[in-house]
Amino acid sequence: MTSTKKSARSSTAAGKHDGFTAGERDAMKERAKELKSARRGPGGAGADTESEVLAKIAEMPEADRVLAERIHAVIRAAAPDLTPKLWYGMPAYARNGKVVCHFQSAQKFKSKYATLGFSDQAALDDGAVWPTAYAVTKLSAADEKRISALVKKAVG
């Protein structure tokens, strides 16, 4: 290699690596562990994944935990047929094994706010452009009603 070319593994001029962040690597490790657990764990795919979701919510910092608990309750009431499960270490809600929506705490990737996201499995299509994630900083009764309506629409 000549002195003018850099290795793909070298750092940028600012001294930072262009690869995955520590948070992203942790999320990938959590996802790998979730997939192994689903294959090998007690009950496999039929295991009590809701208890795992509730345990993950309980680990969150208070502000995120309060939001996650309320969103969990709203989603369970709006779409009881969705199965709570962990997805990249986040509370998620799936139909036939495919994630429809998920909650990402602000702490997960050191973000400014928590988000409620919807996958391409959600039936939220509205013209050529529509939101697939919503910032959540606090929840009023009206916000919970809006989330409930979004989840009901998402599951069809």
DANORZI-V56446 format. One record per residue. N is the residue number from 1. RES is the residue in three letters. SS is DSSP state (hx for helix, st for strand, lp for the rest). D_LAST is the distance of its C-alpha to the last C-alpha in Angstrom with 2 decimals. Layout:
n;res;ss;d_last
N;RES;SS;D_LAST
N;RES;SS;D_LAST
//
This chain:
n;res;ss;d_last
1;MET;lp;56.24
2;THR;lp;58.06
3;SER;lp;58.29
4;THR;lp;56.23
5;LYS;lp;53.18
6;LYS;lp;51.03
7;SER;lp;49.32
8;ALA;lp;45.52
9;ARG;lp;45.74
10;SER;lp;47.96
11;SER;lp;46.91
12;THR;lp;46.44
13;ALA;lp;49.25
14;ALA;lp;47.90
15;GLY;lp;48.19
16;LYS;lp;44.48
17;HIS;lp;42.65
18;ASP;lp;39.93
19;GLY;lp;37.95
20;PHE;lp;35.25
21;THR;lp;35.74
22;ALA;hx;36.52
23;GLY;hx;33.10
24;GLU;hx;31.39
25;ARG;hx;33.70
26;ASP;hx;32.96
27;ALA;hx;29.18
28;MET;hx;29.82
29;LYS;hx;32.14
30;GLU;hx;29.61
31;ARG;hx;27.03
32;ALA;hx;29.77
33;LYS;hx;30.62
34;GLU;hx;27.01
35;LEU;hx;26.93
36;LYS;hx;30.37
37;SER;hx;29.46
38;ALA;hx;26.47
39;ARG;hx;28.93
40;ARG;hx;31.98
41;GLY;lp;31.12
42;PRO;lp;31.42
43;GLY;lp;28.70
44;GLY;hx;27.40
45;ALA;hx;23.65
46;GLY;hx;23.52
47;ALA;lp;25.46
48;ASP;lp;24.75
49;THR;hx;23.03
50;GLU;hx;22.11
51;SER;hx;25.85
52;GLU;hx;26.15
53;VAL;hx;23.51
54;LEU;hx;25.36
55;ALA;hx;28.63
56;LYS;hx;27.55
57;ILE;hx;26.47
58;ALA;hx;29.87
59;GLU;lp;31.66
60;MET;lp;30.35
61;PRO;lp;32.71
62;GLU;hx;32.45
63;ALA;hx;30.68
64;ASP;hx;27.85
65;ARG;hx;27.86
66;VAL;hx;27.39
67;LEU;hx;24.36
68;ALA;hx;22.86
69;GLU;hx;23.54
70;ARG;hx;21.86
71;ILE;hx;18.74
72;HIS;hx;18.66
73;ALA;hx;19.00
74;VAL;hx;16.31
75;ILE;hx;13.69
76;ARG;hx;15.03
77;ALA;hx;14.89
78;ALA;hx;11.40
79;ALA;lp;9.87
80;PRO;lp;12.90
81;ASP;lp;11.61
82;LEU;lp;11.73
83;THR;st;15.33
84;PRO;st;17.53
85;LYS;st;19.84
86;LEU;st;22.22
87;TRP;st;21.61
88;TYR;lp;24.76
89;GLY;lp;25.94
90;MET;st;23.06
91;PRO;st;20.68
92;ALA;st;17.34
93;TYR;st;14.24
94;ALA;st;13.18
95;ARG;st;11.20
96;ASN;lp;13.77
97;GLY;lp;16.17
98;LYS;st;14.41
99;VAL;st;14.10
100;VAL;st;10.92
101;CYS;st;13.07
102;HIS;st;16.73
103;PHE;st;19.56
104;GLN;st;22.77
105;SER;lp;25.85
106;ALA;lp;28.30
107;GLN;lp;30.92
108;LYS;lp;29.14
109;PHE;lp;30.46
110;LYS;lp;32.71
111;SER;lp;30.42
112;LYS;lp;30.99
113;TYR;lp;27.74
114;ALA;st;24.86
115;THR;st;21.47
116;LEU;st;17.81
117;GLY;st;16.38
118;PHE;st;13.15
119;SER;lp;13.54
120;ASP;lp;12.82
121;GLN;lp;10.19
122;ALA;lp;7.99
123;ALA;lp;6.08
124;LEU;lp;8.67
125;ASP;lp;10.97
126;ASP;lp;13.22
127;GLY;lp;16.39
128;ALA;lp;18.63
129;VAL;lp;18.56
130;TRP;lp;16.19
131;PRO;lp;16.69
132;THR;lp;15.46
133;ALA;st;17.74
134;TYR;st;19.07
135;ALA;st;22.59
136;VAL;st;23.06
137;THR;lp;26.61
138;LYS;lp;26.25
139;LEU;lp;23.79
140;SER;lp;24.44
141;ALA;hx;22.71
142;ALA;hx;21.19
143;ASP;hx;19.96
144;GLU;hx;18.37
145;LYS;hx;16.65
146;ARG;hx;15.39
147;ILE;hx;14.19
148;SER;hx;12.43
149;ALA;hx;10.62
150;LEU;hx;9.85
151;VAL;hx;8.60
152;LYS;hx;6.34
153;LYS;hx;5.02
154;ALA;hx;5.48
155;VAL;lp;3.80
156;GLY;lp;0.00
//
